[in-house]
Amino acid sequence: MTPGTNERRWEDVAAVTMAVFLLFAGASHFTNPDFFDAIVPPWLPPSERFWTWVSGIAEIGTSVTLLRRSTRRAGAMAAAWLFLAVYPANLYMTWDWRDRAWTEQLVSWGRLPFQFVFIWVAVRITRRESSRTAPSVPGDVLS
């Protein structure tokens, strides 16, 4: 095994795993929008459904960029910002679910620290990719 092979494998697995997660989550915004509407802070204009759709599109778009090595750094950077941007929805969900069953409250509280794990993984992918040679032409796939 050449030096860096394990790092490369970790990066590929992390990026693909994050991409699949984001693709599933993004699609869920369209298949079950009521759940996501309910966790959007209601004071955000113009509407909860608008933010549900925007975040779903952002998650699907980010997932696609994570799958290609030539766009992975940008995708990981977008993922880190996306996870940070949707954090208020997780905070609102935790507050809004304060009177629900303890199992549901546990889920809402559990989402809060995991968001930082996702941000950390995205930043790590970004840093790993920044040390590689940039593609020479648009669409160039790095090996």
ZIHUPE-V964014 format. One record per residue. RES is the residue in one letter. SS is DSSP state (@ for helix, = for strand, . for the rest). PSI is psi in whole degrees, 0 to 359 (none if undefined). NEAR is the number of other ideal C-beta (glycine too) atoms within 8 Angstrom. Layout:
BEGIN
res;ss;psi;near
RES;SS;PSI;NEAR
RES;SS;PSI;NEAR
END
This chain:
BEGIN
res;ss;psi;near
M;.;133;3
T;.;155;4
P;.;138;3
G;.;354;6
T;@;318;8
N;@;321;7
E;@;318;8
R;@;318;8
R;@;316;8
W;@;315;8
E;@;316;13
D;@;314;8
V;@;315;8
A;@;315;11
A;@;316;14
V;@;319;10
T;@;314;8
M;@;321;16
A;@;316;14
V;@;316;9
F;@;312;9
L;@;322;15
L;@;314;12
F;@;313;8
A;@;317;10
G;@;316;17
A;@;325;10
S;@;334;11
H;@;334;14
F;@;332;8
T;@;336;6
N;.;59;7
P;@;333;12
D;@;321;6
F;@;314;8
F;@;324;15
D;@;321;10
A;@;338;9
I;@;359;10
V;.;127;12
P;.;127;7
P;.;345;5
W;.;355;4
L;.;122;7
P;.;156;4
P;.;331;3
S;.;163;6
E;@;318;11
R;@;322;8
F;@;311;8
W;@;330;11
T;@;313;13
W;@;316;11
V;@;315;8
S;@;325;15
G;@;315;16
I;@;317;9
A;@;319;11
E;@;318;14
I;@;315;12
G;@;318;10
T;@;321;15
S;@;320;16
V;@;319;12
T;@;333;12
L;@;334;17
L;@;330;10
R;.;129;10
R;@;327;8
S;@;341;9
T;@;7;10
R;@;318;15
R;@;313;11
A;@;321;8
G;@;320;17
A;@;322;16
M;@;316;10
A;@;321;12
A;@;316;15
A;@;314;12
W;@;322;8
L;@;314;13
F;@;325;12
L;@;320;8
A;@;327;8
V;.;359;10
Y;@;321;9
P;@;328;8
A;@;322;13
N;@;321;13
L;@;315;9
Y;@;319;11
M;@;317;12
T;@;317;13
W;@;315;7
D;@;332;8
W;.;14;10
R;.;338;7
D;.;6;3
R;.;177;7
A;.;151;5
W;@;331;5
T;@;320;6
E;@;321;9
Q;@;322;12
L;@;318;8
V;@;314;8
S;@;321;13
W;@;324;8
G;@;331;8
R;@;330;10
L;@;306;11
P;@;329;6
F;@;331;8
Q;@;322;12
F;@;329;8
V;@;316;8
F;@;318;11
I;@;316;11
W;@;314;8
V;@;316;10
A;@;317;14
V;@;321;10
R;@;319;10
I;@;318;17
T;@;314;12
R;@;320;8
R;@;316;10
E;@;332;12
S;@;341;7
S;.;357;5
R;.;163;8
T;.;135;4
A;.;153;4
P;.;146;10
S;.;334;4
V;.;157;5
P;.;135;4
G;.;356;6
D;.;133;8
V;.;124;8
L;.;144;8
S;.;none;3
END
